[in-house]
Amino acid sequence: MAAIGWYILAAAGEIAGCFAFWAWARLGKSVWWLLPGLASLAAFAFALTRVEADFAGRAYAAYGGIYITASILWLWAVEGHAPDRWDLTGAAVALLGAAIILWGPRGA
């Protein structure tokens, strides 16, 4: 699978896992929400290790842009709050940064 696919899976796992903790701690949901949350966070960590990159730090840095964009989509799709122009601009800038980090030419 291409890096972008693994990044998308990682973002879904991280956001869903963190939201499960948010739901428990901030929305008064049952403690049982933590079990799928933990599983989602484990899936996130696994997916991020599948990205083809020479260094973990570079893979994680590039992931940041994907995570920001996925979080804005979560805001809209799950929480029902439409992103504003600043949310969308920030996500676009973050994706550009991720692309530069991941696919920028490297010297020898």
N, CA, C and O of each residue as an XYZ file, in Angstrom:
432
protein
N       0.854     -1.178      0.000
C       0.000      0.000      0.000
C       0.896      1.236      0.000
O       1.960      1.238      0.619
N       0.468      2.269     -0.685
C       1.233      3.505     -0.763
C       1.219      4.226      0.583
O       0.352      3.988      1.424
N       2.184      5.100      0.766
C       2.307      5.843      2.021
C       1.012      6.560      2.387
O       0.616      6.559      3.553
N       0.361      7.162      1.425
C      -0.856      7.919      1.725
C      -1.943      7.019      2.308
O      -2.686      7.440      3.194
N      -2.039      5.790      1.819
C      -3.021      4.856      2.366
C      -2.732      4.519      3.820
O      -3.642      4.499      4.649
N      -1.468      4.255      4.130
C      -1.103      3.963      5.516
C      -1.337      5.180      6.404
O      -1.790      5.048      7.541
N      -1.026      6.368      5.878
C      -1.268      7.582      6.649
C      -2.758      7.772      6.935
O      -3.130      8.171      8.038
N      -3.594      7.496      5.971
C      -5.040      7.644      6.167
C      -5.534      6.651      7.219
O      -6.332      7.005      8.087
N      -5.056      5.409      7.139
C      -5.426      4.419      8.166
C      -4.923      4.836      9.540
O      -5.629      4.685     10.537
N      -3.704      5.359      9.593
C      -3.148      5.818     10.870
C      -3.988      6.950     11.444
O      -4.298      6.959     12.635
N      -4.353      7.898     10.600
C      -5.151      9.035     11.072
C      -6.511      8.580     11.593
O      -6.967      9.041     12.639
N      -7.147      7.684     10.869
C      -8.447      7.171     11.324
C      -8.312      6.488     12.678
O      -9.143      6.689     13.564
N      -7.272      5.684     12.837
C      -7.060      4.999     14.113
C      -6.759      5.956     15.251
O      -7.282      5.805     16.356
N      -5.914      6.941     14.978
C      -5.555      7.875     16.044
C      -6.740      8.749     16.449
O      -7.008      8.924     17.637
N      -7.437      9.287     15.476
C      -8.549     10.179     15.801
C      -9.670      9.410     16.495
O     -10.220      9.887     17.487
N     -10.012      8.233     15.989
C     -11.064      7.439     16.633
C     -10.657      7.045     18.049
O     -11.472      7.099     18.970
N      -9.404      6.652     18.224
C      -8.928      6.272     19.553
C      -8.940      7.431     20.526
O      -9.390      7.294     21.663
N      -8.448      8.567     20.079
C      -8.446      9.744     20.945
C      -9.867     10.221     21.238
O     -10.163     10.667     22.346
N     -10.747     10.123     20.234
C     -12.125     10.537     20.461
C     -12.806      9.637     21.489
O     -13.641     10.106     22.261
N     -12.461      8.358     21.506
C     -13.036      7.463     22.514
C     -12.658      7.937     23.917
O     -13.489      7.911     24.824
N     -11.429      8.362     24.095
C     -11.003      8.896     25.389
C     -11.708     10.222     25.686
O     -12.117     10.472     26.819
N     -11.845     11.060     24.671
C     -12.570     12.330     24.809
C     -14.016     12.066     25.240
O     -14.534     12.717     26.147
N     -14.656     11.100     24.576
C     -16.052     10.779     24.890
C     -16.194     10.313     26.335
O     -17.151     10.677     27.019
N     -15.245      9.513     26.795
C     -15.285      9.018     28.171
C     -15.011     10.151     29.166
O     -15.753     10.328     30.132
N     -13.942     10.916     28.923
C     -13.502     11.919     29.887
C     -14.313     13.216     29.836
O     -14.498     13.870     30.862
N     -14.797     13.592     28.649
C     -15.439     14.900     28.504
C     -16.930     14.838     28.220
O     -17.656     15.796     28.489
N     -17.390     13.719     27.679
C     -18.804     13.620     27.315
C     -19.590     12.671     28.218
O     -20.785     12.460     28.014
N     -18.916     12.103     29.213
C     -19.598     11.242     30.167
C     -19.974      9.862     29.651
O     -20.860      9.212     30.207
N     -19.309      9.408     28.593
C     -19.598      8.070     28.069
C     -19.017      7.011     29.003
O     -18.182      7.310     29.857
N     -19.467      5.782     28.829
C     -19.031      4.659     29.653
C     -17.524      4.422     29.524
O     -16.915      4.716     28.496
N     -16.958      3.894     30.573
C     -15.546      3.527     30.564
C     -15.244      2.481     29.482
O     -14.099      2.333     29.056
N     -16.263      1.770     29.051
C     -16.091      0.750     28.007
C     -15.694      1.355     26.666
O     -15.196      0.644     25.793
N     -15.904      2.642     26.493
C     -15.451      3.314     25.273
C     -13.929      3.234     25.144
O     -13.393      3.359     24.043
N     -13.240      3.027     26.255
C     -11.779      2.992     26.218
C     -11.233      1.751     25.513
O     -10.145      1.802     24.939
N     -11.962      0.646     25.546
C     -11.466     -0.575     24.899
C     -11.316     -0.410     23.385
O     -10.233     -0.667     22.860
N     -12.362      0.011     22.663
C     -12.142      0.239     21.230
C     -11.171      1.394     20.988
O     -10.471      1.426     19.975
N     -11.135      2.336     21.921
C     -10.180      3.431     21.795
C      -8.749      2.932     21.820
O      -7.921      3.360     21.016
N      -8.459      2.032     22.737
C      -7.108      1.457     22.817
C      -6.777      0.633     21.570
O      -5.659      0.692     21.059
N      -7.741     -0.122     21.092
C      -7.525     -0.907     19.870
C      -7.265      0.020     18.677
O      -6.408     -0.266     17.841
N      -7.995      1.113     18.602
C      -7.790      2.068     17.517
C      -6.408      2.695     17.592
O      -5.754      2.889     16.568
N      -5.965      3.012     18.796
C      -4.635      3.609     18.944
C      -3.528      2.607     18.591
O      -2.492      2.994     18.052
N      -3.744      1.337     18.891
C      -2.772      0.315     18.483
C      -2.742      0.185     16.960
O      -1.669      0.033     16.375
N      -3.904      0.243     16.317
C      -3.956      0.191     14.856
C      -3.253      1.397     14.255
O      -2.558      1.273     13.246
N      -3.427      2.555     14.862
C      -2.720      3.772     14.434
C      -1.217      3.556     14.450
O      -0.533      3.827     13.464
N      -0.710      3.070     15.567
C       0.733      2.880     15.701
C       1.255      1.875     14.675
O       2.314      2.084     14.083
N       0.522      0.798     14.466
C       0.938     -0.197     13.481
C       0.959      0.403     12.078
O       1.933      0.234     11.345
N      -0.108      1.101     11.704
C      -0.190      1.675     10.361
C       0.950      2.653     10.109
O       1.495      2.696      9.007
N       1.313      3.433     11.110
C       2.379      4.411     10.926
C       3.733      3.739     10.707
O       4.605      4.311     10.053
N       3.919      2.539     11.243
C       5.187      1.829     11.014
C       5.287      1.266      9.600
O       6.376      0.883      9.174
N       4.190      1.205      8.870
C       4.183      0.640      7.520
C       4.586      1.652      6.446
O       4.818      1.272      5.299
N       4.669      2.920      6.801
C       5.048      3.956      5.834
C       6.510      3.759      5.434
O       7.386      3.613      6.286
N       6.754      3.758      4.130
C       8.119      3.626      3.629
C       8.842      4.959      3.793
O       8.604      5.905      3.042
N       9.709      5.019      4.765
C      10.532      6.206      5.004
C      11.853      5.731      5.598
O      11.903      4.720      6.299
N      12.906      6.461      5.314
C      14.223      6.076      5.830
C      14.336      6.270      7.339
O      15.105      5.574      8.002
N      13.573      7.208      7.875
C      13.676      7.537      9.292
C      12.289      7.707      9.894
O      11.391      8.270      9.267
N      12.129      7.220     11.105
C      10.841      7.326     11.789
C      10.429      8.782     11.959
O       9.267      9.123     11.735
N      11.348      9.632     12.344
C      11.024     11.040     12.562
C      10.460     11.710     11.318
O       9.558     12.543     11.412
N      10.986     11.353     10.159
C      10.480     11.930      8.907
C       9.070     11.414      8.623
O       8.202     12.178      8.200
N       8.841     10.132      8.853
C       7.500      9.572      8.650
C       6.503     10.232      9.589
O       5.382     10.543      9.186
N       6.902     10.449     10.843
C       6.010     11.066     11.820
C       5.747     12.529     11.479
O       4.619     13.006     11.612
N       6.773     13.236     11.046
C       6.609     14.650     10.689
C       5.648     14.807      9.519
O       4.765     15.664      9.547
N       5.817     13.989      8.501
C       4.918     14.062      7.345
C       3.494     13.685      7.746
O       2.531     14.248      7.225
N       3.363     12.752      8.652
C       2.045     12.339      9.132
C       1.282     13.508      9.752
O       0.052     13.546      9.697
N       1.995     14.446     10.333
C       1.346     15.586     10.971
C       0.360     16.293     10.053
O      -0.730     16.666     10.487
N       0.728     16.482      8.794
C      -0.163     17.142      7.841
C      -1.410     16.328      7.565
O      -2.507     16.871      7.432
N      -1.231     15.021      7.479
C      -2.376     14.132      7.258
C      -3.294     14.174      8.475
O      -4.516     14.231      8.338
N      -2.702     14.146      9.656
C      -3.483     14.166     10.887
C      -4.303     15.453     11.003
O      -5.479     15.411     11.364
N      -3.693     16.577     10.701
C      -4.405     17.848     10.766
C      -5.604     17.836      9.825
O      -6.707     18.223     10.213
N      -5.392     17.398      8.602
C      -6.469     17.358      7.617
C      -7.569     16.385      8.040
O      -8.754     16.699      7.937
N      -7.177     15.216      8.513
C      -8.160     14.228      8.966
C      -8.949     14.759     10.161
O     -10.140     14.474     10.285
N      -8.316     15.512     11.027
C      -9.010     16.080     12.181
C     -10.057     17.096     11.753
O     -11.135     17.163     12.344
N      -9.751     17.880     10.738
C     -10.719     18.836     10.213
C     -11.894     18.087      9.582
O     -13.045     18.497      9.733
N     -11.607     16.997      8.880
C     -12.688     16.184      8.313
C     -13.543     15.556      9.415
O     -14.764     15.474      9.280
N     -12.912     15.115     10.497
C     -13.632     14.556     11.640
C     -14.559     15.609     12.239
O     -15.718     15.328     12.546
N     -14.036     16.824     12.400
C     -14.825     17.939     12.915
C     -16.117     18.085     12.127
O     -17.188     18.300     12.694
N     -16.000     17.966     10.833
C     -17.136     18.157      9.936
C     -18.050     16.928      9.905
O     -19.259     17.046     10.102
N     -17.469     15.752      9.656
C     -18.265     14.546      9.427
C     -18.852     13.951     10.711
O     -19.991     13.485     10.709
N     -18.093     13.962     11.792
C     -18.536     13.290     13.018
C     -19.144     14.273     14.009
O     -20.175     13.991     14.618
N     -18.504     15.426     14.167
C     -18.989     16.388     15.155
C     -20.011     17.371     14.581
O     -20.626     18.140     15.321
N     -20.186     17.340     13.266
C     -21.213     18.152     12.637
C     -20.937     19.640     12.584
O     -21.867     20.438     12.464
N     -19.673     20.026     12.671
C     -19.307     21.443     12.614
C     -18.494     21.683     11.351
O     -17.390     21.156     11.208
N     -19.031     22.466     10.449
C     -18.347     22.718      9.175
C     -17.068     23.519      9.402
O     -17.062     24.492     10.155
N     -15.991     23.106      8.749
C     -14.742     23.874      8.871
C     -14.887     25.234      8.200
O     -15.596     25.376      7.203
N     -14.204     26.232      8.761
C     -14.229     27.548      8.133
C     -13.017     27.696      7.209
O     -12.219     26.768      7.074
N     -12.886     28.834      6.592
C     -11.807     29.022      5.618
C     -10.434     28.898      6.257
O      -9.483     28.487      5.593
N     -10.312     29.244      7.528
C      -9.012     29.136      8.200
C      -8.673     27.685      8.505
O      -7.509     27.290      8.424
N      -9.666     26.895      8.851
C      -9.447     25.456      9.028
C      -8.949     24.845      7.722
O      -7.976     24.091      7.710
N      -9.626     25.177      6.626
C      -9.279     24.612      5.325
C      -7.922     25.107      4.833
O      -7.150     24.341      4.258
N      -7.635     26.375      5.056
C      -6.330     26.916      4.667
C      -5.218     26.251      5.467
O      -4.191     25.864      4.909
N      -5.422     26.123      6.753
C      -4.419     25.465      7.592
C      -4.181     24.026      7.186
O      -3.039     23.567      7.161
N      -5.245     23.313      6.868
C      -5.105     21.922      6.424
C      -4.340     21.851      5.109
O      -3.498     20.971      4.929
N      -4.624     22.767      4.192
C      -3.909     22.771      2.904
C      -2.426     23.050      3.109
O      -1.584     22.404      2.485
N      -2.099     23.997      3.966
C      -0.692     24.307      4.250
C      -0.008     23.103      4.906
O       1.133     22.775      4.581
N      -0.710     22.458      5.820
C      -0.144     21.281      6.489
C       0.114     20.152      5.490
O       1.143     19.482      5.564
N      -0.823     19.940      4.554
C      -0.621     18.902      3.533
C       0.559     19.237      2.626
O       1.324     18.351      2.246
N       0.702     20.488      2.286
C       1.851     20.896      1.477
C       3.144     20.609      2.225
O       4.101     20.094      1.647
N       3.171     20.938      3.494
C       4.351     20.643      4.308
C       4.638     19.154      4.386
O       5.792     18.734      4.299
N       3.593     18.355      4.550
C       3.770     16.899      4.603
C       4.337     16.380      3.291
O       5.219     15.521      3.299
N       3.849     16.883      2.170
C       4.332     16.447      0.860
C       5.805     16.809      0.680
O       6.581     16.010      0.155
N       6.185     17.993      1.108
C       7.584     18.411      0.995
C       8.478     17.503      1.833
O       9.537     17.072      1.378
N       8.050     17.218      3.045
C       8.849     16.353      3.926
C       8.965     14.945      3.352
O      10.051     14.365      3.332
N       7.854     14.402      2.890
C       7.836     13.010      2.458
C       8.484     12.804      1.099
O       9.216     11.833      0.911
N       8.229     13.702      0.144
C       8.666     13.466     -1.220
C       9.708     14.452     -1.744
O      10.073     14.405     -2.919
N      10.182     15.335     -0.884
C      11.206     16.288     -1.326
C      12.482     15.564     -1.725
O      12.830     14.542     -1.132
N      13.188     16.093     -2.737
C      14.436     15.448     -3.158
C      15.481     15.509     -2.046
O      15.632     16.528     -1.372
N      16.173     14.440     -1.874
C      17.199     14.344     -0.838
C      18.570     14.276     -1.503
O      18.759     13.590     -2.508
N      19.506     14.992     -0.929
C      20.882     14.930     -1.412
C      21.563     13.646     -0.959
O      21.102     12.978     -0.033
N      22.635     13.319     -1.604
C      23.350     12.073     -1.282
C      24.129     12.166     -0.043
O      24.779     11.197      0.351
